Amino acid sequence: MRTFSGEDTEHSNYRNRKFASNSCRLGYSALGDKSICRRFRGWWDTPEGARGLYREGMTPIAVNDCFGWLHTPVDARRNDVAVLICPGLLGDELVAYCALRVLADELAGAGYWTVRLQYPGTGDSCDRAIERPDGHWAAWQESIGTTADWLKSVSGARKLLICGMRAGAMLATLSASHRNDIDGLLLFEPTVSGRSYARELMLDAELHGGRVLPSGGGIEVGEFNFSATTIAQITGTDLRRTTMGATRKVAVFSRAGTRPVDECLESWRQAGVEVTVGGWSSDLDSLVGHPTFDAVKLPTFRDVIAWVTTAFPLARDATAAAHPQSALPAEATLRPGGCIETTLRFGSGQRLFGIVCNPETGPSRHVVIIVNGGRDPRYGAARQGVEFARRLARSGLSSLRADFAGLGDSLGPPGTENIISHAFTDRSADIRAMIEALEKRGFRKFTVQGICSGAYHAFHAALVERRIGALMLVNQPLFSLPQRPDEITYLHHRQRTPLFYFRKVSSLQSWRTLLEGRVDIGRTLHSLWVRGLRSARLGSRRIGRALGLIRKLSFAQSSLSELCERRVETLFLFSPAKVDLEMFRREFTLEPDALTRYPGAEIRIVPRMDHALISSESRHDAQVEMIGFLSRQR
C-alpha cells in the first residue's frame, strides 16, 4: 500500500472528489470603478415562511471592475460585523455558485451584510487587473482587500468575517493575515498547500484541453492563462506557515480531515486562535457536487449560520439601532475595454437576471441572447459566454447573457427559490421574457446562442417565438427528449459504447458495486433497452427515407423546415467528437449536401472545438465561426 505524504494526501482528495461541474456535459467526459449598485425593493410579495433569494435585498454591485452581489438585511440596519464570501476557482465555483448564493442570503437574513465577490478575470468581472505583471494571485488578493473596504463603508461594520471555498479559503486566509479588521474565517473544504493546488491545476489542464508549459512556465487551464509568476505565487502559499494577524475565530467545514488541514488548524490553535471543526452533513453536499441533469436542493446552512451567530453576535444596543439605513448607490455598471455592461432584472416578478453588453459607441438594433449551457452560471468553463459577449460588443453588436429560472442568479418559480432546476425544464417562457425585456430597450432583431442543452432550448424556443430571427447552436445533443422513460438515465448512457459495457461486466469492482446496491440496475437496464429501441428506430427511419419508403419527416426535420420557411437562419456548430455529431448525423447525415433542403441552415464541424468550449482554441474558433455567421445577417 502506498503511503502518502501530507501534500499527497490532500492531492489525492482532489483526484477522488466529484470535480466536474454540473456543466453542459450530458455525461460527456469533458467536463468597476467605485461601485454603483442598486437595491431592488418590492420585486414581489413574499409568502410567509419563504426562504432564500425570495427576500428583497440582493443587489448587483461593481467595485473596482469586479462584479459581485450585495445581500443586505431586510431593514438595511448598519451592523458591526459584515461577511465577505470568496469563491473557489474553475469547477469548484461552478458547482458551488448557487449554494453560496443561498449562504449569502441566509447570512443577510440573520442580520449580516454580505458580499459575494467575483475576482478579476472570473465570472462577470473585468480582466484588466489580471493583465498586470504581478498576475492573477496578487490581483485576486487586492480585489478582496478593496471589496472588504467597500463593504465596511456601506454596512458600517467595524469587523469582517471572510468566508472561503477551496482555493478561496487560501485567498481569504492570506488577506486576513495582512489586515487588522478580519475577526474570523469561515472555510469550506480549504486548500492548505499551494504546491498541491498547483498540481491540481496541472492535472486539470492535462485532462481538459489546457496546456502546461515547460518547467518554470505557466499553465493554461479553463478560462485562465496563469503566468510563471502566478504559479510561483500559488506554489509559495502554505497556510500552515501563515500568520493569522487579528483573526480570533475560525470554523472549518470539510468532508474528511487531511494531514495538511489538521497541521494547519493545530498551528492556528498554538497561535491562540479559537478553531471550530464543523461536521459535514448531507445538507452541504451540493457545495461540492450534484447530478448533471436532475433538480438539486441547495443547502440550508443551519449549522454554519448557528456558528456565525454564536461566534459573532451582532450589536443590538441603542447606538447600533440609532444608525440610519445605509444609502446604496445606483445600478451596477462595468466597463470592459470597448464595452459598457449594465444589469437587467426582468420577467414575472423581476425574478430573472442578466447582463446587457453594448458597444462603447452605443447599442445596436440587433442583439444576441446568450443562454446557459447545461446548468452553469457564467463561471469556469461557462465564462466563455462573458468572453463572447465582449467580443461581440467590440465587433459592434449588443448582447444579453442571462440565466434561466432556477439557475445562476435567476429565481425559480415561487417555492423553488433554493432549488437548481432540471437541465431540461422548458425554457421557452424564459427566452420570451428575455426578448420582451430587450424590446423595451429598443432592440428589434434577435439571435439566440446556446451550447449543449442551451442549444436544445434555443431551438425549441424558436419554434414558438416568432421574433427569433437566427440561431447559433453549439453541440446540440438532442432535438427531442425520449417520451419515456427516464431521460436522465438515457442521456447518461447514450454515448457509451458496447466496449464500455463489456469492460464493466468483466470488472470485479463493478460487480461489487452492483451487489452492494449502489447501482439502480432496473433503471439502467430499462434505459439501455430504450436506447436500443431508439437507435434501431432512428436507423430504420434513415434507411427507409433513403430508399423512399418513408416520406414522413421526423420531428427534427419538420421543425427545421418550419424555421426555414419562416426565414430563421440557423448555424449548427459541432466538435469533431463522434458523440457530439451522433444525433445530427442520424437526422440529417454529415454529407456536404445534408442541409441543401433547408435554406438558411448550415453546419460547421470545427476541428479544434471541444464540447463545452473549455480550451482557448475551442472558444476562439467557435467565436470566429459565430461572428462570421452574424456578419452575414446584417
Stockholm file with secondary structure:
# STOCKHOLM 1.0

chainA/1-634         MRTFSGEDTEHSNYRNRKFASNSCRLGYSALGDKSICRRFRGWWDTPEGARGLYREGMTPIAVNDCFGWLHTPVDARRNDVAVLICPGLLGDELVAYCALRVLADELAGAGYWTVRLQYPGTGDSCDRAIERPDGHWAAWQESIGTTADWLKSVSGARKLLICGMRAGAMLATLSASHRNDIDGLLLFEPTVSGRSYARELMLDAELHGGRVLPSGGGIEVGEFNFSATTIAQITGTDLRRTTMGATRKVAVFSRAGTRPVDECLESWRQAGVEVTVGGWSSDLDSLVGHPTFDAVKLPTFRDVIAWVTTAFPLARDATAAAHPQSALPAEATLRPGGCIETTLRFGSGQRLFGIVCNPETGPSRHVVIIVNGGRDPRYGAARQGVEFARRLARSGLSSLRADFAGLGDSLGPPGTENIISHAFTDRSADIRAMIEALEKRGFRKFTVQGICSGAYHAFHAALVERRIGALMLVNQPLFSLPQRPDEITYLHHRQRTPLFYFRKVSSLQSWRTLLEGRVDIGRTLHSLWVRGLRSARLGSRRIGRALGLIRKLSFAQSSLSELCERRVETLFLFSPAKVDLEMFRREFTLEPDALTRYPGAEIRIVPRMDHALISSESRHDAQVEMIGFLSRQR
#=GR chainA/1-634 SS CCCCCHHHHHHHHHHHSCCSCSCTTTTCSCCCCSCCCCCCCCSSCCCTTCCGGGSSCEEEEEETTEEEEEECCTTCCCCSEEEEEECCCTHHHHHHHHHHHHHHHHHHHTTCEEEEECCTTSTTSCSGGGGSTTHHHHHHHHHHHHHHHHHHHHHCCSEEEEEEETHHHHHHHHHHHTCSCEEEEEEESCCCBHHHHHHHHHHHHHHTTCEECSTTCCEEETTEEECHHHHHHHHTCBGGGCCCTTCCEEEEECSSCCHHHHHHHHHHHHTTCEEEEECCCGGGGGGTCCCSSSCEECCCCHHHHHHHHHHSCCCCSHHHHHSCCCCCCSCCEECCTTEEEEEEEESGGGCEEEEEEEETTCCCSEEEEECCSTTCCSSGGGGHHHHHHHHHHHTTCEEEEECCTTSTTCCCSTTCTTEECCTTSCCHHHHHHHHHHHHHTTCCEEEEEEETHHHHHHHHHHHHCTTEEEEEEESCCCSSCCSSSCHHHHHHHTTCCHHHHHHHHTCHHHHHHHHTTCSCHHHHHHHHHHHHHHHHHHHHHHHHHHTTSCCSCCHHHHHHHHHHHTTCEEEEEECSCHHHHHHHHHHHCSSTTTTTTSTTEEEEECTTCCTTCCSHHHHHHHHHHHHHHHHTTC
#=GC SS_cons         CCCCCHHHHHHHHHHHSCCSCSCTTTTCSCCCCSCCCCCCCCSSCCCTTCCGGGSSCEEEEEETTEEEEEECCTTCCCCSEEEEEECCCTHHHHHHHHHHHHHHHHHHHTTCEEEEECCTTSTTSCSGGGGSTTHHHHHHHHHHHHHHHHHHHHHCCSEEEEEEETHHHHHHHHHHHTCSCEEEEEEESCCCBHHHHHHHHHHHHHHTTCEECSTTCCEEETTEEECHHHHHHHHTCBGGGCCCTTCCEEEEECSSCCHHHHHHHHHHHHTTCEEEEECCCGGGGGGTCCCSSSCEECCCCHHHHHHHHHHSCCCCSHHHHHSCCCCCCSCCEECCTTEEEEEEEESGGGCEEEEEEEETTCCCSEEEEECCSTTCCSSGGGGHHHHHHHHHHHTTCEEEEECCTTSTTCCCSTTCTTEECCTTSCCHHHHHHHHHHHHHTTCCEEEEEEETHHHHHHHHHHHHCTTEEEEEEESCCCSSCCSSSCHHHHHHHTTCCHHHHHHHHTCHHHHHHHHTTCSCHHHHHHHHHHHHHHHHHHHHHHHHHHTTSCCSCCHHHHHHHHHHHTTCEEEEEECSCHHHHHHHHHHHCSSTTTTTTSTTEEEEECTTCCTTCCSHHHHHHHHHHHHHHHHTTC
//
